[in-house]
Amino acid sequence: MAKKNSPKYRRPEPVRLFREDEPVPSGSGTVALRETIESIVIAFVLAFLFRTFEAEAFVIPTGSMSPSLQGQHKDVKCSECGYRFRTTASTEGEERNARLARLNQPGLTPFQRDRLQREIAGSEVIAGMCPMCRQTMLYRTDGLPSGLPESIDSSNVAFEGSYPGDRILVNKYGFGYNPPQRWDVVVFKFPGNGEMNYIKRLVGLPNEVLQVYQGDIFIRPNEPGKEFRIQRKPPDKVQVMLQAVHDTDFDPAILHKAGWPLRWGDPLEGWQVEAQAEDANVEQTYRIVAADAPAAETKVAWLRYQHLLPDERDWTVARRFAATGKHVGTTKEAWLGEVRPQLITDFNPYNARIMRAQILQGGPMQVEPYQQGMQWVSDLAVACEVDIKQLQGELLLDLVEAGKHFACQIDLRTGLATLEIDGLADFSPTAQTPITSAGEYRLQFANVDDQLLLWVDGKLVQFQGDTGAADYDADLVFGGREQAIPQTSEEDPGELSPVGIGARGATFTVSRLQVLRDIYYISAKAGDSGMPPRWYGPGSHTDYERPDFPTATPDGTELAALSYERQLFRDPGTWARFLTRHKREFPIAQKQYFVMGDNSPESLDCRLWKQGNDPNAVPGGAYLDARLMTGAAVCTLMVEAGKEPFYVIVRDSLPPGLMHGWQLDMEMHAMKKGQPMLATGVRPLLIP
């Protein structure tokens, strides 16, 4: 970017070859034409140089980096709860266009033409699942089978077109003097095809051994005797990589009117719950009033979250109730008697789709169980808006991991925050928060990568060191990291109520409660045995031993085969199977990197590359040669309806001093659009 002229560095005046009062020499038209041609040539040369040496634009074709970056997709608004989400449409992109072109070629036999037509029709994404209310939602009405399930609303369908993948600008200059950093989003030439560009997240650096375990990344030096250490994402990366699990602003009224329970509740009834079912959603406010007793003598009143997910049967009951006012085919008591909380999984709406091919092959009109997240995620976060009425008492935020409570206690009189972990008596980091007066605040508390983080009004509270995060040793907390599996009991629901907001001697109101989760990297490796298609789909992987087979824990305890696909997340009696989670290790040599996709279930990345003549094989194996690295993502192209496209700069991806003038105030921009970041399901404006 050109710098503005200053008195010290003023550009010299151009040398004039002719005085203004002199006649213009003959041939001036030729001179003007020459100058025009020279200007065009210079512009093309500069553009070529910029593309070759500075930056280059790319289009994301697939969803391996979803939700950080979208491939070909549908931008959907849920017809019941109003939540906006994106689902894959990658099959409706280049491959479909190529088939359409072949269909127009002369000389096709009837058999070939029929096959192409079926393939084109089968590539259409006709339905998906909302990540908030979990209703199956139709994206089109043409060519659907007769007798659709009652759980699907076929009367309120809007055609959802496909949109091209995100366009990103890649900085190709920075790697020349500043090597890529862990957690950068990078573009590279796919080792199996030098003509193809891939985009992934950089997680492993040269001369390391990388381990994928329990959804996290561990690293040790590539030397004998060294131990693996977890790699903690910086707080800014954590915040933009968190994915929405639930948002009280998007609880559908149709379920609530039928009697479906809210996910947040207080079993001891210390909180005042206000829930009003409006046209589409349930407006919720939770209020706590301080008791007359001194705060020190008052017990904590807890408001807790349960992961209550409606399935097809629940939506059928709700739709029948909306039509008739009755619980047709059941009673309210019998219906709700079967409702059980579940574990939080790595559900990604981008993957939860129904293809027309599934229907043409006689399959059910449903999102398959394996597309609804098959890994338990224990790294969670909670966010809420708090209206503090009086500066007295304490406000608490609580996250559960493997039965242990990780809490943040805020003294409302002083604004001092203190962190606590079950079983770690000497762990009590403190920090001053901006809470210094009564009023409204936005709080966010996260337990991610063995570190606790707190934000108040979007600003990180500084607990320890330069990062501001409070680190802890998981081996000390759980008695060995391998013991970190879900827990529940009659005294403590544990993972069945993994998030809480508490009050002791305090008066405040909370609203807009959100539960979020971290990205989960599946521990898979080329050569792993595949899962049965009925359970997991072709080519998919899990972190634990094949669930439809009996197995045993490391201490020899025998485990029975699971009875159905999602039993592991609903039945605490099966949770010992999480003791069989895999550890996959990958050595990284000099001048090599290791990259992975954020959408781990559908990412062909270094974990699955292998040697040999396989079409997906990579010369050498599970690594990325440094020579194939192109650059780091700098910005993504954002387009608002009816407006010109513009680039949004990724501030933490810019080398020092490069293109500093293009940076924008992301939060202010989002507020002007009326879409707070990480709040409404709208994709964050910053590439993490």
Secondary structure, DSSP 4 states (H G I P E B T S, - for coil): -PPPP-STTPPPPPPPSS-TTSPPPTTHHHHHHHHHHHHHHHHHHHHHHIIIIIEEEEE--SSTTTTTS--SEEEEE-TTT--EEEEE-GGGSHHHHHHHHHHTSTT--HHHHHHHHHHHHHT-EEEEE-TTT--EEES--TTPPSS--TTS--SS------BPPPEEEEESSGGGTS---TT-EEEEE-TT-TT-EEEEEEEE-TTEEEEEETBEEEEEESSTTPPPEE-PPPHHHHHHH-EEEEEGGG-BHHHHHHTPPPSEE-TT--SEEEEEE-SSBEEEEEEE---SS-GGGSPPEEEEE------HHHHHHHHHHHHHSS-TTS-HHHHHHT------B---TTT-EEEHHHHHTT--SS--GGGG--SB---EEEEEEEEE-SS-SEEEEEEEETTEEEEEEEETTTTEEEEEETT-TT---EEE-S--SSEEEEEEEEE-SSEEEEEETTEE---STTT--EE--HHHHHTSGGG------SS--GGGS-EEEEEES--EEEEEEEEEE---B----TTPPPPPHHHH-TT---SSS-TTS-EE-TT--EEPPPSSTTHHHH-GGGGGGGGG---EEEEE-TTEEEEE-SSGGG---GGG--SSS-TT--TTSSSEEGGGEEEEEEEEEE--TTS--EEEE-GGGSPTTTTGGG---HHHHHHHTT--TTTSSPPPSS--
